[in-house]
Amino acid sequence: MAGKMWAILQICLRLAQPLLETFITSPFEECDMAKTILTISSKNYGAWSLRGWLTARLAGLDFVEKVISPDDPTMRAEMLLLSSSMRVPALHHDGVNVWDTMAIAEYLNEVKPKAQLLPAELKARAHCRAICGEMHSGFTSMRTSLPMNINARFPGFKIWSRAQADIDRVLEIWKECLSLYGGPFLFGKRPGMADAMFAPVVTRFLTYDVSLDRACTAYCKCMMELPAMKEWVEQAKLEPLEIDELDAEF
Ligand SMILES: N[C@@H](CCC(=O)N[C@@H](CS)C(=O)NCC(=O)O)C(=O)O
């Protein structure tokens, strides 16, 4: 009798499965085609997340953010659905999945051309792509020895010579842009892709008390006053201090 009941129950469950799946969804299955979702990690430590998030904000994208811990094993399988690299940021928009900060920024530039994430003029646009590429693929010493940590302050922080060389190159890039395009942002009056790429460097310079000249101080101030940056910083402050030590950008 019990065996029969069990068989009936199993058949009922199998028949009801499609219906149950409609209601019982994992957080990532909520990403239906219509919703725009940006998956990010920590707001205090997630430098790549900040770049992707700020670019999406500057593009005027209407999105829901999903904050995950990439180290959580239960999240990793789900992450694969959105980002083949298993890394964040990852954007789900209009049925398209795109990951990697640069790819997201280029995608947003295509779908939101009015936001002018890249400069209108060809030469300036090439310059913008060059410095974004330099940020995306380089500055390893600065990124590893001065990891983003928005909530921390290290007055008089001792900077290693290789990290200082990276910092000097960043400052050279900024000064050239500010003088060529007139500021207050890297490519002129409005913030764009390059500013988003360098945003975690701005917060690092504050965290690690990096000395800057007037032009770069003014640029950092301008960046930190962007409403989107203020919002990110406020949310970073609400995060629990879970990670004592970081030796790599994540
Ligand atoms: N080049 C990638 C880097 C992304 C990246 O390293 N993301 C970190 C978090 S901010 C990550 O997902 N780490 C998790 C892991 O490597 O498993 C990009 O531009 O988006």
The ligand as a Tripos MOL2 file, in Angstrom:
@<TRIPOS>MOLECULE
LIG
   20    19     1     0     0
SMALL
NO_CHARGES

@<TRIPOS>ATOM
      1 N1         39.0920   41.5970  -16.3700 N.3       1 LIG1
      2 C1         37.8800   41.3860  -15.6300 C.3       1 LIG1
      3 C2         38.2180   41.2350  -14.1670 C.3       1 LIG1
      4 C3         37.0320   40.9120  -13.3090 C.3       1 LIG1
      5 C4         37.3990   40.3730  -11.9480 C.2       1 LIG1
      6 O1         38.5580   40.0280  -11.6610 O.2       1 LIG1
      7 N2         36.3820   40.2880  -11.0840 N.am      1 LIG1
      8 C5         36.5400   39.7580   -9.7540 C.3       1 LIG1
      9 C6         35.6880   40.4970   -8.7550 C.3       1 LIG1
     10 S1         35.7470   42.2570   -8.7980 S.3       1 LIG1
     11 C7         35.9880   38.3380   -9.6970 C.2       1 LIG1
     12 O2         34.9470   38.0670  -10.2350 O.2       1 LIG1
     13 N3         36.6810   37.4770   -8.9850 N.am      1 LIG1
     14 C8         36.1890   36.1730   -8.7260 C.3       1 LIG1
     15 C9         37.0120   35.0860   -9.2850 C.2       1 LIG1
     16 O3         38.0450   35.3810   -9.9050 O.co2     1 LIG1
     17 O4         36.6020   33.9420   -9.0990 O.co2     1 LIG1
     18 C10        36.9270   42.5570  -15.8930 C.2       1 LIG1
     19 O5         37.3590   43.5210  -16.5160 O.co2     1 LIG1
     20 O6         35.7330   42.5040  -15.5670 O.co2     1 LIG1
@<TRIPOS>BOND
     1     1     2 1
     2     2     3 1
     3     2    18 1
     4     3     4 1
     5     4     5 1
     6     5     6 2
     7     5     7 1
     8     7     8 1
     9     8     9 1
    10     8    11 1
    11     9    10 1
    12    11    12 2
    13    11    13 1
    14    13    14 1
    15    14    15 1
    16    15    16 2
    17    15    17 1
    18    18    19 2
    19    18    20 1
@<TRIPOS>SUBSTRUCTURE
     1 LIG1         1 GROUP 0 **** ****
